[in-house]
Amino acid sequence: MCGIVGYIGKRDVAPLLLEGLQRLEYRGYDSAGLAIQGKPAKGAQSAGLKTAKAKGRVRDLEARLPKRFAGTTGIAHTRWATHGAPNDTNAHPHLDADGKVAVVHNGIIDNAADLRAKLAADGVELVSDTDSEALAHLIGRSQAPTLEEKVRHALAMVEGTYGIAVLHADFPDRIVVARNGSPVVLGIGEKEMFVASDVAALVSHTRQVVTLDDGEMATLKADDYRTYTTEGSRTSTSPTTVEWEAESYDMGGHDTYMHKEIHEQVDAVDRVLRGRIDDRFSTVHLGGLNLDAREARGVRRVKILGCGSAYHTGLIGAQLIEELARIPADAEPASEFRYRNPVVDPDTLYIAVSQSGETYDTLAAVQELKRKGARVLGVVNVVGSAIARETDGGVYVHAGPEVCVVSTKCFTNTAVAFALLALHLGRIRDLSVADGKRIIAGLRKLPEQIAEVLRGEEEIKKLAAEYANAKSMMFVGRVRGYPVAREASLKLKEVSYVHAEAYPASELKHGPLALIEPEVPTVAVLPDDDLLEKNRATLEEIKARSGRILAVAHREQEKADHTILVPRNEVELDPILMGIPLQLLAYHTALALGRDIDKPRNLAKSVTVE
């Protein structure tokens, strides 16, 4: 959540900061602000700090900037409210009492109430309702001789998560940053340095980056950087090259990022498959697993952890692993897992799923599992992300940058990655060569079949207009269809704000049928498998109660009011395709209702707070 951008060099900093904030708008925010080191008068060491803040969008902040707002060092922020309402005062950066320290902060300070009470007792006037302001005062009140030590002393009093960047008027030649649970990435330029919470803000200026680990700090100067722990010990880091180009973050002729990313799924799925299929042995190569055949055969259970869409792909992944590898598998929300004091079994393989690789709930579950000696794999999209670094191995899904808050192509690519993993484990165990060939053939068909679904967008757009005024929608499916229904329900809620519920089709008669009426249509996911007739019985129950039905199926459904046809693949892979038209349904419903599709209200792309 939130976005941090910082720069130190020779260029005029305000336009760079605003551009970086605009690159991070997709993460979700309600206010924005920046602070810069002003240009000193001739003979002076520092001109002090200048700040500007505004509730609303980055464009509102830009309109508020004074005409003379020059400087070559600065930090900026987009805020997603946790403590205090969205307004100008609660926007970042926050200053200390003397106006010498400016702090931008992502994360949550858990002991903020205690810190604020102590500061108030010492006579400090707190002007905002935020947890972050306390940090600025703690840094400003420190008597340490260097900015690095001032920040370290302040952080020693803080409990919680943070990604921070700090300016100090008395140390105009540097920016100090720190990370604990919230991403901080350094961008290495030519006699200039950048910092951001996401590489999206950096790639138009440099592709050489250093990602900080938890408990790590850095000092940025125009011509150098150094990293060290919060205890002061130097750390060794080398820049890596970001694989994504700046153009990857442009809309590419589409009206929204969501529409672009839905249509990118053809190429994205081809990318996740590329170079991984082994026709000789009817299996796949997943070199990053760090799991040899003997270890794979020793796995007795698989537990998949994720949040939101990542959890739903985990449900699909668990079914694929059970069907193809015959290993008991299940998925669970990572946000709940570590709080129920789970039994950690040494024969269980744990898999953490996250688009960003920084989802705090999932990262915390990984850390708890590692502490208890578990083997944990990651399935993530962002190379070098926290979960990728903390896990024992894993699979990158290679979806490319996903800018829209609502996940589409990353969801699909993650499901395909699980199919690859399930095939890999299955062929090590008891899956036959014939079945391996069958699944590989199905995987290879996916890109063109996704393109076929996308070619039917106009018909789905018409259906969305017909159902957009529903007061609520029900989504149902059985076994393979149920995770698809779960994800489709979430998509509709996220982007259109239409209330929706998802149930196993067999569960309708155990209560939810009471909600069925003409104003509450049902979307039924009906793969042409051995449960088709049972699913049709569910349609009969809905029609008997005057419910409208939109079916997603491989053939026309007589009891449905409308049917979206999806091409057949192998039964194990059908759920991957059946989710695509429902992404388009959510998109066009939101469009018909005039929603802000790329920035749904109250939501953020990367959830780095608990």
Salt bridges, closest charged atoms under 4 A:
GLU19 OE2 - HIS205 NE2 3.28
ASP88 OD2 - ARG64 NH1 2.51
ASP122 OD2 - ARG141 NH2 3.21
ASP131 OD2 - HIS83 ND1 3.69
GLU133 OE2 - HIS137 NE2 2.94
GLU148 OE2 - ARG174 NH1 3.02
GLU148 OE2 - ARG226 NH2 3.55
ASP170 OD2 - LYS100 NZ 3.17
ASP173 OD1 - ARG174 NE 2.96
ASP173 OD2 - LYS221 NZ 3.63
GLU192 OE2 - ARG11 NH2 2.98
ASP198 OD2 - ARG27 NH1 2.91
ASP213 OD1 - ARG389 NE 2.67
ASP214 OD1 - ARG179 NE 2.78
GLU245 OE2 - ARG207 NH1 3.14
ASP250 OD1 - ARG23 NH1 3.68
GLU264 OE2 - LYS260 NZ 3.46
GLU264 OE1 - LYS409 NZ 2.74
ASP270 OD2 - ARG274 NH2 2.66
ASP278 OD2 - HIS285 NE2 3.45
ASP279 OD2 - ARG444 NH2 2.74
GLU295 OE2 - ARG375 NH2 2.93
GLU323 OE2 - ARG480 NH2 2.45
ASP330 OD2 - LYS303 NZ 2.68
GLU332 OE1 - LYS303 NZ 2.94
GLU332 OE2 - ARG340 NE 2.64
GLU358 OE1 - ARG179 NH2 2.98
GLU368 OE2 - ARG371 NH2 3.01
GLU368 OE2 - LYS372 NZ 3.32
ASP392 OD1 - LYS370 NZ 2.36
GLU402 OE1 - LYS605 NZ 2.72
ASP435 OD1 - ARG438 NE 3.11
GLU448 OE2 - ARG455 NH2 2.92
GLU457 OE2 - HIS259 NE2 2.76
GLU457 OE1 - HIS263 NE2 2.81
GLU457 OE2 - HIS588 NE2 2.70
GLU459 OE2 - LYS462 NZ 3.41
GLU466 OE2 - HIS562 NE2 3.47
GLU487 OE1 - HIS312 ND1 2.89
GLU487 OE2 - LYS491 NZ 2.48
GLU494 OE1 - LYS491 NZ 3.23
GLU501 OE2 - HIS499 NE2 3.00
GLU517 OE2 - LYS471 NZ 3.24
ASP528 OD2 - ARG555 NE 2.87
ASP528 OD2 - ARG568 NH2 2.66
ASP529 OD2 - ARG480 NH1 3.19
GLU533 OE2 - ARG536 NH1 2.67
GLU540 OE1 - LYS559 NZ 3.63
ASP561 OD2 - LYS543 NZ 3.13
GLU570 OE1 - ARG438 NH1 2.97
GLU572 OE1 - ARG438 NH1 2.92
ASP574 OD1 - HIS554 NE2 3.55
ASP596 OD2 - ARG57 NH2 3.41
GLU610 OE2 - ARG338 NH2 2.70
